[in-house]
Amino acid sequence: METKIRRYDLDWLRVIVFGLLIFYHVGMFFVPWGWHVKNNVTYDWLRWPMIFLNQWRLPILFVISGMGTYYALGKRSL
């Protein structure tokens, strides 16, 4: 019988990435470019962290999702 090993590293990576995703969407209220809802005050210093998160937020979510799917399906047979 195979022992089931929990991947806590993937769990924590998922928690961190979703925390950054929440930060990203809150930050969209305060950046100078357009979005659905905007605050009256914008912060130019927030532009660079948001640009960095913008290019990594979806790819890292798909990688983590793919890894979770790979390990979940690896425990099953046809």
PDB file of N, CA, C and O in Angstrom:
ATOM      1  N   MET A   1       0.839  -1.185   0.000  1.00  0.00           N
ATOM      2  CA  MET A   1       0.000   0.000   0.000  1.00  0.00           C
ATOM      3  C   MET A   1       0.883   1.247   0.000  1.00  0.00           C
ATOM      4  O   MET A   1       1.866   1.345   0.735  1.00  0.00           O
ATOM      5  N   GLU A   2       0.500   2.177  -0.838  1.00  0.00           N
ATOM      6  CA  GLU A   2       1.256   3.415  -0.990  1.00  0.00           C
ATOM      7  C   GLU A   2       0.934   4.395   0.131  1.00  0.00           C
ATOM      8  O   GLU A   2      -0.224   4.549   0.519  1.00  0.00           O
ATOM      9  N   THR A   3       1.951   5.045   0.640  1.00  0.00           N
ATOM     10  CA  THR A   3       1.699   6.066   1.657  1.00  0.00           C
ATOM     11  C   THR A   3       1.408   7.395   0.967  1.00  0.00           C
ATOM     12  O   THR A   3       2.045   7.758  -0.022  1.00  0.00           O
ATOM     13  N   LYS A   4       0.439   8.098   1.512  1.00  0.00           N
ATOM     14  CA  LYS A   4       0.068   9.391   0.949  1.00  0.00           C
ATOM     15  C   LYS A   4       0.879  10.478   1.636  1.00  0.00           C
ATOM     16  O   LYS A   4       0.830  10.636   2.856  1.00  0.00           O
ATOM     17  N   ILE A   5       1.611  11.209   0.845  1.00  0.00           N
ATOM     18  CA  ILE A   5       2.447  12.288   1.375  1.00  0.00           C
ATOM     19  C   ILE A   5       1.802  13.615   0.999  1.00  0.00           C
ATOM     20  O   ILE A   5       1.563  13.893  -0.176  1.00  0.00           O
ATOM     21  N   ARG A   6       1.532  14.410   1.991  1.00  0.00           N
ATOM     22  CA  ARG A   6       0.942  15.724   1.772  1.00  0.00           C
ATOM     23  C   ARG A   6       2.039  16.692   1.354  1.00  0.00           C
ATOM     24  O   ARG A   6       3.084  16.763   2.001  1.00  0.00           O
ATOM     25  N   ARG A   7       1.812  17.435   0.280  1.00  0.00           N
ATOM     26  CA  ARG A   7       2.779  18.419  -0.199  1.00  0.00           C
ATOM     27  C   ARG A   7       2.498  19.764   0.460  1.00  0.00           C
ATOM     28  O   ARG A   7       1.786  20.598  -0.099  1.00  0.00           O
ATOM     29  N   TYR A   8       3.050  19.969   1.634  1.00  0.00           N
ATOM     30  CA  TYR A   8       2.839  21.219   2.362  1.00  0.00           C
ATOM     31  C   TYR A   8       3.496  22.399   1.659  1.00  0.00           C
ATOM     32  O   TYR A   8       3.044  23.536   1.788  1.00  0.00           O
ATOM     33  N   ASP A   9       4.553  22.127   0.920  1.00  0.00           N
ATOM     34  CA  ASP A   9       5.181  23.215   0.178  1.00  0.00           C
ATOM     35  C   ASP A   9       4.229  23.786  -0.870  1.00  0.00           C
ATOM     36  O   ASP A   9       4.178  25.000  -1.067  1.00  0.00           O
ATOM     37  N   LEU A  10       3.471  22.914  -1.546  1.00  0.00           N
ATOM     38  CA  LEU A  10       2.484  23.391  -2.515  1.00  0.00           C
ATOM     39  C   LEU A  10       1.335  24.117  -1.828  1.00  0.00           C
ATOM     40  O   LEU A  10       0.816  25.105  -2.349  1.00  0.00           O
ATOM     41  N   ASP A  11       0.940  23.628  -0.659  1.00  0.00           N
ATOM     42  CA  ASP A  11      -0.123  24.310   0.094  1.00  0.00           C
ATOM     43  C   ASP A  11       0.292  25.722   0.459  1.00  0.00           C
ATOM     44  O   ASP A  11      -0.486  26.661   0.293  1.00  0.00           O
ATOM     45  N   TRP A  12       1.519  25.882   0.958  1.00  0.00           N
ATOM     46  CA  TRP A  12       1.979  27.208   1.355  1.00  0.00           C
ATOM     47  C   TRP A  12       2.224  28.104   0.151  1.00  0.00           C
ATOM     48  O   TRP A  12       1.987  29.310   0.217  1.00  0.00           O
ATOM     49  N   LEU A  13       2.689  27.534  -0.935  1.00  0.00           N
ATOM     50  CA  LEU A  13       2.859  28.322  -2.150  1.00  0.00           C
ATOM     51  C   LEU A  13       1.513  28.826  -2.650  1.00  0.00           C
ATOM     52  O   LEU A  13       1.396  29.966  -3.099  1.00  0.00           O
ATOM     53  N   ARG A  14       0.505  27.977  -2.569  1.00  0.00           N
ATOM     54  CA  ARG A  14      -0.855  28.373  -2.965  1.00  0.00           C
ATOM     55  C   ARG A  14      -1.378  29.487  -2.059  1.00  0.00           C
ATOM     56  O   ARG A  14      -1.997  30.434  -2.543  1.00  0.00           O
ATOM     57  N   VAL A  15      -1.139  29.387  -0.769  1.00  0.00           N
ATOM     58  CA  VAL A  15      -1.571  30.436   0.169  1.00  0.00           C
ATOM     59  C   VAL A  15      -0.881  31.759  -0.153  1.00  0.00           C
ATOM     60  O   VAL A  15      -1.526  32.807  -0.173  1.00  0.00           O
ATOM     61  N   ILE A  16       0.420  31.715  -0.402  1.00  0.00           N
ATOM     62  CA  ILE A  16       1.167  32.935  -0.707  1.00  0.00           C
ATOM     63  C   ILE A  16       0.683  33.568  -2.008  1.00  0.00           C
ATOM     64  O   ILE A  16       0.496  34.782  -2.081  1.00  0.00           O
ATOM     65  N   VAL A  17       0.480  32.740  -3.036  1.00  0.00           N
ATOM     66  CA  VAL A  17       0.053  33.268  -4.330  1.00  0.00           C
ATOM     67  C   VAL A  17      -1.356  33.863  -4.237  1.00  0.00           C
ATOM     68  O   VAL A  17      -1.612  34.916  -4.822  1.00  0.00           O
ATOM     69  N   PHE A  18      -2.248  33.228  -3.532  1.00  0.00           N
ATOM     70  CA  PHE A  18      -3.587  33.807  -3.391  1.00  0.00           C
ATOM     71  C   PHE A  18      -3.552  35.074  -2.537  1.00  0.00           C
ATOM     72  O   PHE A  18      -4.349  35.986  -2.760  1.00  0.00           O
ATOM     73  N   GLY A  19      -2.643  35.146  -1.567  1.00  0.00           N
ATOM     74  CA  GLY A  19      -2.466  36.394  -0.826  1.00  0.00           C
ATOM     75  C   GLY A  19      -1.993  37.508  -1.734  1.00  0.00           C
ATOM     76  O   GLY A  19      -2.479  38.634  -1.638  1.00  0.00           O
ATOM     77  N   LEU A  20      -1.037  37.206  -2.626  1.00  0.00           N
ATOM     78  CA  LEU A  20      -0.585  38.202  -3.595  1.00  0.00           C
ATOM     79  C   LEU A  20      -1.693  38.590  -4.567  1.00  0.00           C
ATOM     80  O   LEU A  20      -1.770  39.739  -5.002  1.00  0.00           O
ATOM     81  N   LEU A  21      -2.547  37.633  -4.906  1.00  0.00           N
ATOM     82  CA  LEU A  21      -3.669  37.923  -5.792  1.00  0.00           C
ATOM     83  C   LEU A  21      -4.650  38.886  -5.135  1.00  0.00           C
ATOM     84  O   LEU A  21      -5.198  39.767  -5.798  1.00  0.00           O
ATOM     85  N   ILE A  22      -4.871  38.721  -3.844  1.00  0.00           N
ATOM     86  CA  ILE A  22      -5.743  39.649  -3.116  1.00  0.00           C
ATOM     87  C   ILE A  22      -5.096  41.034  -3.079  1.00  0.00           C
ATOM     88  O   ILE A  22      -5.762  42.043  -3.309  1.00  0.00           O
ATOM     89  N   PHE A  23      -3.777  41.076  -2.785  1.00  0.00           N
ATOM     90  CA  PHE A  23      -3.053  42.343  -2.800  1.00  0.00           C
ATOM     91  C   PHE A  23      -3.157  43.008  -4.172  1.00  0.00           C
ATOM     92  O   PHE A  23      -3.355  44.219  -4.262  1.00  0.00           O
ATOM     93  N   TYR A  24      -3.025  42.228  -5.224  1.00  0.00           N
ATOM     94  CA  TYR A  24      -3.087  42.771  -6.584  1.00  0.00           C
ATOM     95  C   TYR A  24      -4.439  43.433  -6.852  1.00  0.00           C
ATOM     96  O   TYR A  24      -4.497  44.549  -7.367  1.00  0.00           O
ATOM     97  N   HIS A  25      -5.506  42.752  -6.508  1.00  0.00           N
ATOM     98  CA  HIS A  25      -6.830  43.305  -6.797  1.00  0.00           C
ATOM     99  C   HIS A  25      -7.163  44.504  -5.914  1.00  0.00           C
ATOM    100  O   HIS A  25      -7.862  45.414  -6.360  1.00  0.00           O
ATOM    101  N   VAL A  26      -6.690  44.526  -4.701  1.00  0.00           N
ATOM    102  CA  VAL A  26      -6.858  45.724  -3.872  1.00  0.00           C
ATOM    103  C   VAL A  26      -6.019  46.860  -4.437  1.00  0.00           C
ATOM    104  O   VAL A  26      -6.467  48.006  -4.473  1.00  0.00           O
ATOM    105  N   GLY A  27      -4.810  46.550  -4.875  1.00  0.00           N
ATOM    106  CA  GLY A  27      -3.934  47.561  -5.449  1.00  0.00           C
ATOM    107  C   GLY A  27      -4.471  48.181  -6.718  1.00  0.00           C
ATOM    108  O   GLY A  27      -4.114  49.313  -7.046  1.00  0.00           O
ATOM    109  N   MET A  28      -5.321  47.469  -7.442  1.00  0.00           N
ATOM    110  CA  MET A  28      -5.887  48.014  -8.680  1.00  0.00           C
ATOM    111  C   MET A  28      -6.738  49.254  -8.425  1.00  0.00           C
ATOM    112  O   MET A  28      -6.951  50.047  -9.343  1.00  0.00           O
ATOM    113  N   PHE A  29      -7.225  49.438  -7.210  1.00  0.00           N
ATOM    114  CA  PHE A  29      -7.970  50.644  -6.880  1.00  0.00           C
ATOM    115  C   PHE A  29      -7.069  51.880  -6.895  1.00  0.00           C
ATOM    116  O   PHE A  29      -7.556  52.992  -7.096  1.00  0.00           O
ATOM    117  N   PHE A  30      -5.767  51.699  -6.686  1.00  0.00           N
ATOM    118  CA  PHE A  30      -4.868  52.810  -6.416  1.00  0.00           C
ATOM    119  C   PHE A  30      -3.799  53.048  -7.481  1.00  0.00           C
ATOM    120  O   PHE A  30      -2.953  53.923  -7.296  1.00  0.00           O
ATOM    121  N   VAL A  31      -3.803  52.312  -8.576  1.00  0.00           N
ATOM    122  CA  VAL A  31      -2.814  52.531  -9.629  1.00  0.00           C
ATOM    123  C   VAL A  31      -3.348  53.538 -10.646  1.00  0.00           C
ATOM    124  O   VAL A  31      -4.559  53.734 -10.749  1.00  0.00           O
ATOM    125  N   PRO A  32      -2.445  54.180 -11.401  1.00  0.00           N
ATOM    126  CA  PRO A  32      -2.894  55.234 -12.311  1.00  0.00           C
ATOM    127  C   PRO A  32      -3.659  54.749 -13.544  1.00  0.00           C
ATOM    128  O   PRO A  32      -4.409  55.531 -14.128  1.00  0.00           O
ATOM    129  N   TRP A  33      -3.500  53.499 -13.958  1.00  0.00           N
ATOM    130  CA  TRP A  33      -4.213  53.056 -15.159  1.00  0.00           C
ATOM    131  C   TRP A  33      -5.639  52.626 -14.830  1.00  0.00           C
ATOM    132  O   TRP A  33      -6.003  52.500 -13.661  1.00  0.00           O
ATOM    133  N   GLY A  34      -6.434  52.406 -15.859  1.00  0.00           N
ATOM    134  CA  GLY A  34      -7.867  52.161 -15.695  1.00  0.00           C
ATOM    135  C   GLY A  34      -8.209  50.794 -15.114  1.00  0.00           C
ATOM    136  O   GLY A  34      -7.482  49.815 -15.284  1.00  0.00           O
ATOM    137  N   TRP A  35      -9.313  50.768 -14.440  1.00  0.00           N
ATOM    138  CA  TRP A  35      -9.904  49.542 -13.895  1.00  0.00           C
ATOM    139  C   TRP A  35     -11.373  49.816 -13.644  1.00  0.00           C
ATOM    140  O   TRP A  35     -11.814  50.945 -13.856  1.00  0.00           O
ATOM    141  N   HIS A  36     -12.144  48.850 -13.208  1.00  0.00           N
ATOM    142  CA  HIS A  36     -13.591  49.006 -13.035  1.00  0.00           C
ATOM    143  C   HIS A  36     -13.941  50.098 -12.037  1.00  0.00           C
ATOM    144  O   HIS A  36     -14.781  50.959 -12.303  1.00  0.00           O
ATOM    145  N   VAL A  37     -13.290  50.050 -10.895  1.00  0.00           N
ATOM    146  CA  VAL A  37     -13.556  51.003  -9.815  1.00  0.00           C
ATOM    147  C   VAL A  37     -12.218  51.630  -9.437  1.00  0.00           C
ATOM    148  O   VAL A  37     -11.224  50.921  -9.284  1.00  0.00           O
ATOM    149  N   LYS A  38     -12.185  52.947  -9.287  1.00  0.00           N
ATOM    150  CA  LYS A  38     -10.948  53.636  -8.959  1.00  0.00           C
ATOM    151  C   LYS A  38     -11.134  54.507  -7.723  1.00  0.00           C
ATOM    152  O   LYS A  38     -12.230  54.992  -7.443  1.00  0.00           O
ATOM    153  N   ASN A  39     -10.048  54.692  -6.995  1.00  0.00           N
ATOM    154  CA  ASN A  39     -10.014  55.614  -5.874  1.00  0.00           C
ATOM    155  C   ASN A  39      -9.667  57.007  -6.403  1.00  0.00           C
ATOM    156  O   ASN A  39      -9.064  57.128  -7.470  1.00  0.00           O
ATOM    157  N   ASN A  40     -10.033  58.035  -5.685  1.00  0.00           N
ATOM    158  CA  ASN A  40      -9.684  59.393  -6.095  1.00  0.00           C
ATOM    159  C   ASN A  40      -8.187  59.647  -6.006  1.00  0.00           C
ATOM    160  O   ASN A  40      -7.652  60.463  -6.757  1.00  0.00           O
ATOM    161  N   VAL A  41      -7.506  58.961  -5.099  1.00  0.00           N
ATOM    162  CA  VAL A  41      -6.069  59.119  -4.913  1.00  0.00           C
ATOM    163  C   VAL A  41      -5.365  57.895  -5.497  1.00  0.00           C
ATOM    164  O   VAL A  41      -5.704  56.757  -5.173  1.00  0.00           O
ATOM    165  N   THR A  42      -4.384  58.142  -6.358  1.00  0.00           N
ATOM    166  CA  THR A  42      -3.577  57.037  -6.896  1.00  0.00           C
ATOM    167  C   THR A  42      -2.141  57.209  -6.414  1.00  0.00           C
ATOM    168  O   THR A  42      -1.722  58.311  -6.059  1.00  0.00           O
ATOM    169  N   TYR A  43      -1.400  56.118  -6.405  1.00  0.00           N
ATOM    170  CA  TYR A  43      -0.023  56.119  -5.920  1.00  0.00           C
ATOM    171  C   TYR A  43       0.899  55.635  -7.029  1.00  0.00           C
ATOM    172  O   TYR A  43       0.801  54.495  -7.483  1.00  0.00           O
ATOM    173  N   ASP A  44       1.794  56.517  -7.459  1.00  0.00           N
ATOM    174  CA  ASP A  44       2.711  56.149  -8.541  1.00  0.00           C
ATOM    175  C   ASP A  44       3.722  55.086  -8.107  1.00  0.00           C
ATOM    176  O   ASP A  44       4.171  54.304  -8.945  1.00  0.00           O
ATOM    177  N   TRP A  45       4.092  55.032  -6.832  1.00  0.00           N
ATOM    178  CA  TRP A  45       5.066  54.043  -6.373  1.00  0.00           C
ATOM    179  C   TRP A  45       4.506  52.629  -6.474  1.00  0.00           C
ATOM    180  O   TRP A  45       5.264  51.659  -6.499  1.00  0.00           O
ATOM    181  N   LEU A  46       3.184  52.510  -6.532  1.00  0.00           N
ATOM    182  CA  LEU A  46       2.547  51.186  -6.607  1.00  0.00           C
ATOM    183  C   LEU A  46       2.600  50.609  -8.017  1.00  0.00           C
ATOM    184  O   LEU A  46       2.315  49.429  -8.223  1.00  0.00           O
ATOM    185  N   ARG A  47       2.961  51.436  -8.975  1.00  0.00           N
ATOM    186  CA  ARG A  47       2.980  51.011 -10.376  1.00  0.00           C
ATOM    187  C   ARG A  47       3.914  49.821 -10.596  1.00  0.00           C
ATOM    188  O   ARG A  47       3.511  48.852 -11.240  1.00  0.00           O
ATOM    189  N   TRP A  48       5.149  49.857 -10.085  1.00  0.00           N
ATOM    190  CA  TRP A  48       6.137  48.809 -10.371  1.00  0.00           C
ATOM    191  C   TRP A  48       5.826  47.481  -9.704  1.00  0.00           C
ATOM    192  O   TRP A  48       5.967  46.444 -10.352  1.00  0.00           O
ATOM    193  N   PRO A  49       5.407  47.457  -8.429  1.00  0.00           N
ATOM    194  CA  PRO A  49       5.005  46.150  -7.879  1.00  0.00           C
ATOM    195  C   PRO A  49       3.803  45.551  -8.613  1.00  0.00           C
ATOM    196  O   PRO A  49       3.708  44.333  -8.767  1.00  0.00           O
ATOM    197  N   MET A  50       2.892  46.408  -9.063  1.00  0.00           N
ATOM    198  CA  MET A  50       1.715  45.907  -9.774  1.00  0.00           C
ATOM    199  C   MET A  50       2.094  45.377 -11.153  1.00  0.00           C
ATOM    200  O   MET A  50       1.545  44.369 -11.598  1.00  0.00           O
ATOM    201  N   ILE A  51       3.017  46.035 -11.830  1.00  0.00           N
ATOM    202  CA  ILE A  51       3.466  45.545 -13.136  1.00  0.00           C
ATOM    203  C   ILE A  51       4.164  44.194 -12.964  1.00  0.00           C
ATOM    204  O   ILE A  51       3.967  43.285 -13.771  1.00  0.00           O
ATOM    205  N   PHE A  52       4.979  44.063 -11.913  1.00  0.00           N
ATOM    206  CA  PHE A  52       5.648  42.787 -11.662  1.00  0.00           C
ATOM    207  C   PHE A  52       4.628  41.683 -11.384  1.00  0.00           C
ATOM    208  O   PHE A  52       4.723  40.594 -11.950  1.00  0.00           O
ATOM    209  N   LEU A  53       3.650  41.960 -10.514  1.00  0.00           N
ATOM    210  CA  LEU A  53       2.633  40.941 -10.206  1.00  0.00           C
ATOM    211  C   LEU A  53       1.773  40.625 -11.413  1.00  0.00           C
ATOM    212  O   LEU A  53       1.321  39.492 -11.580  1.00  0.00           O
ATOM    213  N   ASN A  54       1.546  41.623 -12.255  1.00  0.00           N
ATOM    214  CA  ASN A  54       0.683  41.427 -13.416  1.00  0.00           C
ATOM    215  C   ASN A  54       1.225  40.360 -14.360  1.00  0.00           C
ATOM    216  O   ASN A  54       0.452  39.601 -14.945  1.00  0.00           O
ATOM    217  N   GLN A  55       2.544  40.295 -14.513  1.00  0.00           N
ATOM    218  CA  GLN A  55       3.097  39.320 -15.450  1.00  0.00           C
ATOM    219  C   GLN A  55       3.248  37.920 -14.861  1.00  0.00           C
ATOM    220  O   GLN A  55       3.481  36.973 -15.611  1.00  0.00           O
ATOM    221  N   TRP A  56       3.123  37.756 -13.533  1.00  0.00           N
ATOM    222  CA  TRP A  56       3.321  36.454 -12.908  1.00  0.00           C
ATOM    223  C   TRP A  56       2.078  35.872 -12.256  1.00  0.00           C
ATOM    224  O   TRP A  56       2.073  34.685 -11.930  1.00  0.00           O
ATOM    225  N   ARG A  57       1.027  36.654 -12.052  1.00  0.00           N
ATOM    226  CA  ARG A  57      -0.100  36.177 -11.238  1.00  0.00           C
ATOM    227  C   ARG A  57      -0.839  35.001 -11.871  1.00  0.00           C
ATOM    228  O   ARG A  57      -1.072  34.006 -11.185  1.00  0.00           O
ATOM    229  N   LEU A  58      -1.207  35.066 -13.112  1.00  0.00           N
ATOM    230  CA  LEU A  58      -1.931  33.946 -13.734  1.00  0.00           C
ATOM    231  C   LEU A  58      -1.034  32.752 -14.056  1.00  0.00           C
ATOM    232  O   LEU A  58      -1.434  31.619 -13.788  1.00  0.00           O
ATOM    233  N   PRO A  59       0.166  32.954 -14.621  1.00  0.00           N
ATOM    234  CA  PRO A  59       1.001  31.771 -14.884  1.00  0.00           C
ATOM    235  C   PRO A  59       1.320  30.961 -13.625  1.00  0.00           C
ATOM    236  O   PRO A  59       1.308  29.731 -13.668  1.00  0.00           O
ATOM    237  N   ILE A  60       1.605  31.634 -12.506  1.00  0.00           N
ATOM    238  CA  ILE A  60       1.940  30.871 -11.295  1.00  0.00           C
ATOM    239  C   ILE A  60       0.709  30.142 -10.762  1.00  0.00           C
ATOM    240  O   ILE A  60       0.836  29.051 -10.206  1.00  0.00           O
ATOM    241  N   LEU A  61      -0.476  30.723 -10.921  1.00  0.00           N
ATOM    242  CA  LEU A  61      -1.695  30.017 -10.505  1.00  0.00           C
ATOM    243  C   LEU A  61      -1.925  28.768 -11.351  1.00  0.00           C
ATOM    244  O   LEU A  61      -2.324  27.726 -10.832  1.00  0.00           O
ATOM    245  N   PHE A  62      -1.673  28.876 -12.652  1.00  0.00           N
ATOM    246  CA  PHE A  62      -1.834  27.704 -13.514  1.00  0.00           C
ATOM    247  C   PHE A  62      -0.792  26.633 -13.217  1.00  0.00           C
ATOM    248  O   PHE A  62      -1.104  25.443 -13.268  1.00  0.00           O
ATOM    249  N   VAL A  63       0.426  27.029 -12.910  1.00  0.00           N
ATOM    250  CA  VAL A  63       1.466  26.052 -12.562  1.00  0.00           C
ATOM    251  C   VAL A  63       1.093  25.311 -11.286  1.00  0.00           C
ATOM    252  O   VAL A  63       1.190  24.085 -11.225  1.00  0.00           O
ATOM    253  N   ILE A  64       0.668  26.046 -10.273  1.00  0.00           N
ATOM    254  CA  ILE A  64       0.287  25.409  -9.005  1.00  0.00           C
ATOM    255  C   ILE A  64      -0.932  24.515  -9.195  1.00  0.00           C
ATOM    256  O   ILE A  64      -0.993  23.420  -8.635  1.00  0.00           O
ATOM    257  N   SER A  65      -1.892  24.971  -9.975  1.00  0.00           N
ATOM    258  CA  SER A  65      -3.077  24.153 -10.253  1.00  0.00           C
ATOM    259  C   SER A  65      -2.692  22.876 -11.003  1.00  0.00           C
ATOM    260  O   SER A  65      -3.195  21.794 -10.701  1.00  0.00           O
ATOM    261  N   GLY A  66      -1.803  23.012 -11.975  1.00  0.00           N
ATOM    262  CA  GLY A  66      -1.344  21.840 -12.726  1.00  0.00           C
ATOM    263  C   GLY A  66      -0.593  20.848 -11.849  1.00  0.00           C
ATOM    264  O   GLY A  66      -0.747  19.636 -11.995  1.00  0.00           O
ATOM    265  N   MET A  67       0.224  21.374 -10.934  1.00  0.00           N
ATOM    266  CA  MET A  67       0.948  20.486 -10.025  1.00  0.00           C
ATOM    267  C   MET A  67      -0.021  19.761  -9.093  1.00  0.00           C
ATOM    268  O   MET A  67       0.140  18.568  -8.836  1.00  0.00           O
ATOM    269  N   GLY A  68      -1.013  20.469  -8.594  1.00  0.00           N
ATOM    270  CA  GLY A  68      -2.019  19.833  -7.733  1.00  0.00           C
ATOM    271  C   GLY A  68      -2.793  18.767  -8.478  1.00  0.00           C
ATOM    272  O   GLY A  68      -3.060  17.694  -7.936  1.00  0.00           O
ATOM    273  N   THR A  69      -3.153  19.055  -9.716  1.00  0.00           N
ATOM    274  CA  THR A  69      -3.867  18.076 -10.535  1.00  0.00           C
ATOM    275  C   THR A  69      -2.993  16.864 -10.828  1.00  0.00           C
ATOM    276  O   THR A  69      -3.463  15.728 -10.778  1.00  0.00           O
ATOM    277  N   TYR A  70      -1.718  17.105 -11.134  1.00  0.00           N
ATOM    278  CA  TYR A  70      -0.793  16.007 -11.409  1.00  0.00           C
ATOM    279  C   TYR A  70      -0.683  15.069 -10.206  1.00  0.00           C
ATOM    280  O   TYR A  70      -0.774  13.852 -10.361  1.00  0.00           O
ATOM    281  N   TYR A  71      -0.489  15.626  -9.015  1.00  0.00           N
ATOM    282  CA  TYR A  71      -0.349  14.781  -7.836  1.00  0.00           C
ATOM    283  C   TYR A  71      -1.672  14.123  -7.445  1.00  0.00           C
ATOM    284  O   TYR A  71      -1.670  13.001  -6.938  1.00  0.00           O
ATOM    285  N   ALA A  72      -2.796  14.796  -7.672  1.00  0.00           N
ATOM    286  CA  ALA A  72      -4.087  14.199  -7.345  1.00  0.00           C
ATOM    287  C   ALA A  72      -4.419  13.037  -8.284  1.00  0.00           C
ATOM    288  O   ALA A  72      -4.912  11.997  -7.849  1.00  0.00           O
ATOM    289  N   LEU A  73      -4.145  13.224  -9.563  1.00  0.00           N
ATOM    290  CA  LEU A  73      -4.440  12.160 -10.524  1.00  0.00           C
ATOM    291  C   LEU A  73      -3.416  11.034 -10.466  1.00  0.00           C
ATOM    292  O   LEU A  73      -3.706   9.915 -10.890  1.00  0.00           O
ATOM    293  N   GLY A  74      -2.236  11.310  -9.952  1.00  0.00           N
ATOM    294  CA  GLY A  74      -1.219  10.270  -9.829  1.00  0.00           C
ATOM    295  C   GLY A  74      -1.563   9.205  -8.812  1.00  0.00           C
ATOM    296  O   GLY A  74      -0.981   8.120  -8.838  1.00  0.00           O
ATOM    297  N   LYS A  75      -2.492   9.487  -7.918  1.00  0.00           N
ATOM    298  CA  LYS A  75      -2.907   8.535  -6.908  1.00  0.00           C
ATOM    299  C   LYS A  75      -4.065   7.639  -7.385  1.00  0.00           C
ATOM    300  O   LYS A  75      -4.545   6.777  -6.649  1.00  0.00           O
ATOM    301  N   ARG A  76      -4.492   7.863  -8.615  1.00  0.00           N
ATOM    302  CA  ARG A  76      -5.637   7.104  -9.135  1.00  0.00           C
ATOM    303  C   ARG A  76      -5.190   6.256 -10.323  1.00  0.00           C
ATOM    304  O   ARG A  76      -4.179   6.538 -10.966  1.00  0.00           O
ATOM    305  N   SER A  77      -5.950   5.239 -10.589  1.00  0.00           N
ATOM    306  CA  SER A  77      -5.684   4.412 -11.764  1.00  0.00           C
ATOM    307  C   SER A  77      -6.900   4.452 -12.682  1.00  0.00           C
ATOM    308  O   SER A  77      -7.973   4.927 -12.311  1.00  0.00           O
ATOM    309  N   LEU A  78      -6.698   3.941 -13.880  1.00  0.00           N
ATOM    310  CA  LEU A  78      -7.804   3.922 -14.840  1.00  0.00           C
ATOM    311  C   LEU A  78      -8.921   3.022 -14.341  1.00  0.00           C
ATOM    312  O   LEU A  78      -9.942   2.875 -15.012  1.00  0.00           O
TER     313      LEU A  78
END
